[in-house]
């Protein structure tokens, strides 16, 4: 199985060689141009990140503001990847507890709502 990643350059300067030496992973290159209606905030940025599916960790290589005229290049590569600059668990314990509590709340609400339509098992 081939394992791929990305070599990212900004204005000919190497930013990173993002990827995993793992079969089960995700590597993303996201370029965002954002202008909101609710406020006058504008964003133009590049985010290189990923997910190590074997350890369930989210990682990041680059989060970079961009400006008009910047030139990005993305080259598909295989191997010799840079280590991520940040690593964090995909779900922390507090988030997992919050998700479980939300699911249980929904479950009990549906159970009450549908009690007249469900026969006892």
VOSEPA-226906 format. One line per 8 residues: number of its first residue (from 1); their letters; for each residue y, z, x of N, C-alpha, C, O, CB. Coordinates in nm, 2 decimals. Glycine has a CB too. Example, Ala and Ser with C-alpha at 12.3 -4.5 7.8 and 13.67 -1.06 7.14 Angstrom:
# residues 2
1	as	-0.57 0.78 1.32 -0.45 0.78 1.23 -0.33 0.78 1.32 -0.33 0.85 1.42 -0.45 0.90 1.13  -0.22 0.71 1.28 -0.11 0.71 1.37 0.00 0.79 1.29 0.11 0.80 1.34 -0.06 0.57 1.41
//
This chain:
# residues 121
1	xxxxxxxx	-0.12 0.00 0.08 0.00 0.00 0.00 0.12 0.00 0.09 0.13 0.08 0.18 0.00 0.12 -0.09  0.22 -0.09 0.06 0.34 -0.09 0.13 0.44 0.02 0.08 0.45 0.04 -0.04 0.41 -0.23 0.12  0.51 0.08 0.18 0.61 0.18 0.14 0.74 0.12 0.19 0.76 0.09 0.30 0.58 0.32 0.21  0.84 0.12 0.09 0.97 0.06 0.12 1.08 0.16 0.11 1.07 0.27 0.04 0.99 -0.05 0.02  1.19 0.13 0.17 1.31 0.21 0.16 1.43 0.11 0.18 1.41 -0.01 0.17 1.31 0.32 0.27  1.54 0.17 0.21 1.66 0.08 0.23 1.74 0.12 0.35 1.76 0.24 0.38 1.75 0.10 0.10  1.79 0.02 0.42 1.89 0.04 0.53 2.02 0.01 0.47 2.04 -0.10 0.42 1.85 -0.05 0.65  2.11 0.11 0.47 2.24 0.09 0.40 2.35 0.09 0.51 2.36 0.17 0.59 2.27 0.20 0.30
9	xxxxxxxx	2.44 -0.02 0.50 2.55 -0.03 0.58 2.68 -0.04 0.50 2.68 -0.10 0.39 2.54 -0.15 0.68  2.78 0.03 0.54 2.92 0.02 0.48 3.01 -0.03 0.59 3.03 0.03 0.69 2.96 0.16 0.43  3.07 -0.15 0.56 3.16 -0.22 0.65 3.10 -0.23 0.79 3.16 -0.20 0.89 3.29 -0.14 0.66  2.97 -0.27 0.79 2.89 -0.30 0.91 2.85 -0.17 0.98 2.78 -0.18 1.08 2.97 -0.38 1.00  2.89 -0.05 0.93 2.84 0.07 1.00 2.72 0.13 0.92 2.72 0.14 0.80 2.96 0.18 0.99  2.62 0.16 1.00 2.49 0.21 0.94 2.52 0.35 0.88 2.56 0.44 0.95 2.38 0.22 1.05  2.49 0.36 0.75 2.50 0.49 0.69 2.37 0.57 0.69 2.36 0.69 0.72 2.54 0.48 0.54  2.26 0.50 0.66 2.13 0.56 0.66 2.02 0.46 0.65 2.04 0.35 0.61 2.12 0.67 0.55
17	xxxxxxxx	1.90 0.51 0.68 1.77 0.44 0.65 1.69 0.53 0.56 1.62 0.62 0.60 1.69 0.41 0.79  1.71 0.51 0.43 1.66 0.60 0.33 1.52 0.56 0.28 1.49 0.44 0.26 1.75 0.61 0.21  1.43 0.65 0.27 1.29 0.62 0.23 1.20 0.74 0.26 1.24 0.83 0.33 1.24 0.49 0.28  1.08 0.73 0.21 0.98 0.83 0.23 0.85 0.77 0.30 0.82 0.66 0.27 0.94 0.90 0.10  0.79 0.85 0.38 0.66 0.81 0.43 0.55 0.86 0.34 0.44 0.90 0.39 0.64 0.87 0.58  0.57 0.84 0.21 0.48 0.89 0.11 0.45 0.78 0.01 0.53 0.69 -0.01 0.53 1.02 0.03  0.33 0.78 -0.05 0.30 0.68 -0.15 0.37 0.70 -0.28 0.41 0.61 -0.35 0.15 0.67 -0.17  0.39 0.83 -0.32 0.44 0.87 -0.45 0.59 0.92 -0.43 0.61 1.04 -0.40 0.36 0.97 -0.52
25	xxxxxxxx	0.68 0.83 -0.45 0.82 0.87 -0.43 0.91 0.76 -0.49 0.87 0.66 -0.53 0.86 0.88 -0.28  1.04 0.80 -0.50 1.14 0.71 -0.56 1.26 0.72 -0.46 1.30 0.82 -0.42 1.18 0.75 -0.71  1.31 0.60 -0.43 1.44 0.59 -0.35 1.53 0.51 -0.43 1.50 0.40 -0.47 1.41 0.54 -0.21  1.66 0.55 -0.44 1.76 0.48 -0.52 1.89 0.46 -0.44 1.93 0.54 -0.36 1.79 0.55 -0.65  1.95 0.35 -0.47 2.08 0.31 -0.42 2.17 0.29 -0.54 2.15 0.19 -0.61 2.08 0.19 -0.31  2.26 0.37 -0.57 2.34 0.36 -0.69 2.49 0.34 -0.65 2.55 0.43 -0.58 2.33 0.48 -0.78  2.55 0.23 -0.69 2.69 0.20 -0.67 2.76 0.22 -0.81 2.72 0.15 -0.90 2.72 0.06 -0.61  2.86 0.30 -0.82 2.92 0.33 -0.95 3.07 0.31 -0.94 3.14 0.35 -0.85 2.89 0.48 -0.98
33	xxxxxxxx	3.11 0.24 -1.05 3.25 0.22 -1.08 3.28 0.28 -1.21 3.22 0.23 -1.31 3.30 0.07 -1.07  3.36 0.39 -1.22 3.37 0.46 -1.35 3.52 0.48 -1.38 3.60 0.52 -1.30 3.30 0.60 -1.34  3.55 0.44 -1.50 3.69 0.47 -1.56 3.67 0.53 -1.70 3.61 0.46 -1.78 3.78 0.34 -1.56  3.71 0.65 -1.71 3.69 0.72 -1.84 3.80 0.70 -1.94 3.92 0.68 -1.90 3.68 0.87 -1.81  3.76 0.70 -2.06 3.86 0.68 -2.17 3.93 0.82 -2.20 4.05 0.82 -2.23 3.79 0.63 -2.30  3.86 0.93 -2.19 3.92 1.06 -2.22 4.02 1.11 -2.12 4.10 1.19 -2.16 3.80 1.16 -2.23  4.01 1.07 -2.00 4.12 1.10 -1.90 4.14 0.98 -1.81 4.07 0.88 -1.83 4.07 1.23 -1.82  4.23 0.99 -1.72 4.26 0.87 -1.64 4.18 0.88 -1.51 4.21 0.81 -1.41 4.40 0.87 -1.61
41	xxxxxxxx	4.07 0.95 -1.50 3.99 0.97 -1.38 3.91 0.84 -1.35 3.86 0.78 -1.44 3.89 1.08 -1.39  3.92 0.80 -1.23 3.84 0.68 -1.18 3.75 0.72 -1.07 3.79 0.80 -0.98 3.94 0.56 -1.14  3.64 0.67 -1.06 3.55 0.69 -0.95 3.49 0.56 -0.90 3.46 0.47 -0.98 3.43 0.79 -0.99  3.47 0.55 -0.77 3.41 0.44 -0.71 3.33 0.50 -0.59 3.38 0.54 -0.49 3.51 0.33 -0.66  3.19 0.50 -0.61 3.11 0.56 -0.51 2.98 0.50 -0.49 2.93 0.42 -0.57 3.10 0.71 -0.54  2.91 0.55 -0.39 2.78 0.51 -0.35 2.69 0.64 -0.33 2.74 0.73 -0.27 2.77 0.43 -0.21  2.58 0.64 -0.39 2.49 0.75 -0.38 2.35 0.70 -0.35 2.29 0.63 -0.43 2.49 0.84 -0.51  2.30 0.75 -0.24 2.16 0.71 -0.19 2.08 0.84 -0.21 2.10 0.94 -0.14 2.16 0.66 -0.05
49	xxxxxxxx	1.98 0.84 -0.30 1.90 0.96 -0.32 1.76 0.92 -0.35 1.72 0.81 -0.35 1.96 1.04 -0.44  1.68 1.02 -0.39 1.54 1.00 -0.42 1.47 1.12 -0.47 1.52 1.23 -0.48 1.47 0.94 -0.30  1.34 1.10 -0.49 1.25 1.20 -0.54 1.12 1.19 -0.46 1.05 1.09 -0.47 1.23 1.19 -0.69  1.08 1.30 -0.40 0.95 1.31 -0.34 0.86 1.36 -0.45 0.86 1.48 -0.48 0.95 1.41 -0.21  0.78 1.27 -0.50 0.69 1.31 -0.62 0.58 1.40 -0.58 0.52 1.47 -0.66 0.63 1.18 -0.68  0.54 1.41 -0.45 0.44 1.50 -0.40 0.48 1.64 -0.40 0.40 1.73 -0.42 0.39 1.45 -0.27  0.61 1.66 -0.36 0.66 1.80 -0.36 0.76 1.83 -0.47 0.80 1.95 -0.48 0.73 1.82 -0.22  0.79 1.73 -0.55 0.88 1.75 -0.67 1.02 1.79 -0.62 1.08 1.88 -0.69 0.82 1.85 -0.77
57	xxxxxxxx	1.06 1.74 -0.51 1.19 1.77 -0.46 1.29 1.65 -0.47 1.25 1.54 -0.44 1.18 1.81 -0.31  1.41 1.68 -0.52 1.51 1.58 -0.52 1.58 1.58 -0.38 1.61 1.69 -0.33 1.62 1.60 -0.63  1.62 1.46 -0.33 1.68 1.45 -0.20 1.80 1.36 -0.20 1.81 1.28 -0.30 1.58 1.41 -0.09  1.88 1.37 -0.10 2.00 1.28 -0.09 2.02 1.25 0.05 2.01 1.33 0.14 2.13 1.35 -0.16  2.06 1.12 0.08 2.10 1.08 0.21 2.25 1.06 0.22 2.31 1.10 0.32 2.03 0.95 0.24  2.31 1.00 0.12 2.45 0.97 0.12 2.52 0.98 -0.01 2.46 0.94 -0.11 2.47 0.82 0.18  2.63 1.04 -0.01 2.72 1.04 -0.13 2.86 1.00 -0.07 2.92 1.09 -0.01 2.72 1.17 -0.21  2.91 0.88 -0.10 3.02 0.83 -0.03 3.12 0.77 -0.12 3.08 0.68 -0.21 2.98 0.72 0.08
65	xxxxxxxx	3.25 0.80 -0.11 3.35 0.73 -0.19 3.37 0.60 -0.14 3.36 0.57 -0.02 3.48 0.81 -0.19  3.40 0.50 -0.22 3.43 0.36 -0.18 3.57 0.33 -0.22 3.64 0.40 -0.30 3.33 0.27 -0.25  3.62 0.22 -0.16 3.75 0.16 -0.20 3.74 0.01 -0.21 3.65 -0.05 -0.15 3.86 0.21 -0.09  3.84 -0.05 -0.27 3.84 -0.19 -0.29 3.84 -0.26 -0.15 3.90 -0.21 -0.05 3.97 -0.24 -0.36  3.75 -0.36 -0.14 3.73 -0.43 -0.01 3.62 -0.38 0.07 3.58 -0.45 0.17 3.86 -0.42 0.07  3.56 -0.27 0.04 3.44 -0.22 0.11 3.33 -0.32 0.10 3.31 -0.38 -0.01 3.40 -0.08 0.07  3.25 -0.34 0.20 3.14 -0.43 0.20 3.01 -0.35 0.23 3.00 -0.29 0.33 3.16 -0.54 0.30  2.92 -0.35 0.13 2.80 -0.28 0.14 2.69 -0.38 0.17 2.69 -0.50 0.12 2.76 -0.21 0.01
73	xxxxxxxx	2.59 -0.34 0.25 2.47 -0.42 0.27 2.35 -0.33 0.25 2.35 -0.22 0.30 2.47 -0.49 0.41  2.25 -0.39 0.18 2.13 -0.32 0.16 2.01 -0.41 0.21 2.00 -0.52 0.16 2.11 -0.28 0.00  1.94 -0.35 0.30 1.82 -0.42 0.36 1.70 -0.35 0.32 1.69 -0.23 0.34 1.84 -0.44 0.51  1.60 -0.42 0.27 1.47 -0.35 0.24 1.39 -0.33 0.37 1.37 -0.43 0.44 1.39 -0.44 0.13  1.35 -0.21 0.39 1.28 -0.18 0.51 1.15 -0.11 0.48 1.13 -0.06 0.37 1.37 -0.09 0.61  1.06 -0.09 0.58 0.94 -0.02 0.57 0.92 0.07 0.69 0.88 0.02 0.80 0.82 -0.12 0.55  0.94 0.19 0.67 0.92 0.29 0.78 1.05 0.32 0.86 1.15 0.26 0.84 0.82 0.23 0.87  1.03 0.41 0.96 1.14 0.46 1.04 1.26 0.51 0.96 1.37 0.47 0.99 1.18 0.35 1.14
81	xxxxxxxx	1.23 0.59 0.86 1.33 0.64 0.77 1.40 0.77 0.83 1.34 0.84 0.90 1.27 0.68 0.63  1.53 0.78 0.79 1.60 0.90 0.83 1.56 1.02 0.74 1.53 0.99 0.62 1.76 0.87 0.82  1.57 1.14 0.79 1.54 1.25 0.70 1.66 1.26 0.60 1.77 1.23 0.64 1.52 1.38 0.78  1.64 1.31 0.48 1.75 1.33 0.39 1.85 1.43 0.44 1.81 1.52 0.52 1.70 1.37 0.25  1.97 1.43 0.40 2.07 1.52 0.44 2.07 1.65 0.35 2.12 1.75 0.39 2.21 1.46 0.43  2.01 1.64 0.23 1.99 1.75 0.14 1.86 1.74 0.07 1.82 1.63 0.03 2.11 1.77 0.05  1.80 1.86 0.05 1.67 1.86 -0.03 1.68 1.98 -0.12 1.72 2.09 -0.08 1.55 1.88 0.07  1.65 1.96 -0.25 1.64 2.07 -0.34 1.53 2.05 -0.44 1.49 1.94 -0.47 1.78 2.08 -0.42
89	xxxxxxxx	1.48 2.16 -0.50 1.37 2.15 -0.59 1.42 2.07 -0.72 1.54 2.09 -0.75 1.32 2.29 -0.64  1.33 2.00 -0.78 1.37 1.92 -0.89 1.41 2.01 -1.01 1.51 1.99 -1.08 1.26 1.82 -0.93  1.33 2.12 -1.03 1.35 2.21 -1.13 1.35 2.35 -1.07 1.25 2.39 -1.00 1.25 2.20 -1.25  1.45 2.43 -1.09 1.44 2.57 -1.05 1.38 2.65 -1.16 1.37 2.61 -1.27 1.58 2.62 -1.00  1.35 2.77 -1.13 1.29 2.86 -1.23 1.38 2.89 -1.35 1.33 2.89 -1.46 1.25 3.00 -1.16  1.51 2.90 -1.33 1.60 2.93 -1.44 1.60 2.81 -1.53 1.60 2.82 -1.66 1.74 2.96 -1.39  1.60 2.69 -1.48 1.60 2.57 -1.56 1.47 2.55 -1.64 1.47 2.52 -1.75 1.63 2.44 -1.47  1.36 2.58 -1.57 1.23 2.57 -1.64 1.22 2.67 -1.75 1.17 2.64 -1.86 1.12 2.60 -1.54
97	xxxxxxxx	1.28 2.79 -1.74 1.28 2.89 -1.84 1.37 2.85 -1.96 1.33 2.86 -2.08 1.33 3.03 -1.79  1.48 2.79 -1.93 1.57 2.74 -2.03 1.51 2.63 -2.11 1.52 2.62 -2.23 1.70 2.69 -1.97  1.44 2.53 -2.04 1.37 2.42 -2.11 1.26 2.48 -2.20 1.25 2.43 -2.31 1.31 2.33 -2.00  1.18 2.57 -2.15 1.07 2.63 -2.23 1.13 2.70 -2.36 1.08 2.68 -2.47 0.99 2.73 -2.15  1.24 2.78 -2.34 1.30 2.85 -2.45 1.35 2.75 -2.55 1.34 2.77 -2.67 1.42 2.93 -2.40  1.41 2.64 -2.51 1.46 2.53 -2.60 1.35 2.47 -2.68 1.36 2.44 -2.80 1.54 2.42 -2.52  1.24 2.44 -2.61 1.13 2.38 -2.68 1.07 2.47 -2.78 1.03 2.43 -2.89 1.02 2.34 -2.57  1.06 2.60 -2.75 1.00 2.70 -2.84 1.10 2.71 -2.96 1.05 2.72 -3.08 0.98 2.83 -2.77
105	xxxxxxxx	1.22 2.71 -2.94 1.32 2.72 -3.05 1.30 2.60 -3.15 1.30 2.61 -3.27 1.47 2.72 -3.00  1.29 2.48 -3.09 1.26 2.36 -3.17 1.13 2.37 -3.24 1.12 2.34 -3.36 1.27 2.23 -3.08  1.03 2.42 -3.17 0.90 2.43 -3.23 0.90 2.52 -3.36 0.85 2.49 -3.46 0.80 2.49 -3.13  0.96 2.64 -3.34 0.97 2.73 -3.45 1.06 2.68 -3.57 1.03 2.71 -3.68 1.02 2.87 -3.40  1.16 2.61 -3.53 1.25 2.55 -3.64 1.17 2.45 -3.72 1.18 2.44 -3.84 1.37 2.49 -3.58  1.09 2.36 -3.65 1.01 2.26 -3.72 0.90 2.33 -3.80 0.87 2.28 -3.91 0.95 2.16 -3.61  0.84 2.43 -3.74 0.73 2.50 -3.81 0.78 2.55 -3.94 0.72 2.54 -4.05 0.67 2.61 -3.72  0.90 2.61 -3.94 0.96 2.66 -4.07 1.00 2.55 -4.16 0.97 2.56 -4.28 1.09 2.75 -4.03
113	xxxxxxxx	1.06 2.44 -4.11 1.10 2.33 -4.19 0.98 2.26 -4.26 0.99 2.22 -4.37 1.17 2.23 -4.11  0.87 2.26 -4.19 0.75 2.18 -4.24 0.64 2.27 -4.30 0.53 2.21 -4.33 0.69 2.10 -4.13  0.66 2.39 -4.32 0.56 2.48 -4.36 0.50 2.44 -4.49 0.38 2.47 -4.52 0.61 2.62 -4.37  0.57 2.38 -4.58 0.52 2.34 -4.71 0.44 2.21 -4.71 0.37 2.18 -4.80 0.63 2.33 -4.81  0.45 2.15 -4.59 0.38 2.02 -4.58 0.26 2.02 -4.49 0.18 1.92 -4.47 0.48 1.92 -4.52  0.23 2.13 -4.43 0.12 2.15 -4.33 0.02 2.24 -4.39 0.05 2.35 -4.43 0.17 2.20 -4.19  -0.11 2.19 -4.40 -0.22 2.27 -4.45 -0.27 2.36 -4.33 -0.27 2.32 -4.22 -0.33 2.18 -4.50  -0.31 2.48 -4.37 -0.37 2.56 -4.26 -0.49 2.50 -4.21 -0.57 2.43 -4.28 -0.40 2.71 -4.32
121	x	-0.52 2.52 -4.08 -0.63 2.46 -4.02 -0.74 2.55 -4.03 -0.85 2.53 -3.98 -0.61 2.43 -3.87
//
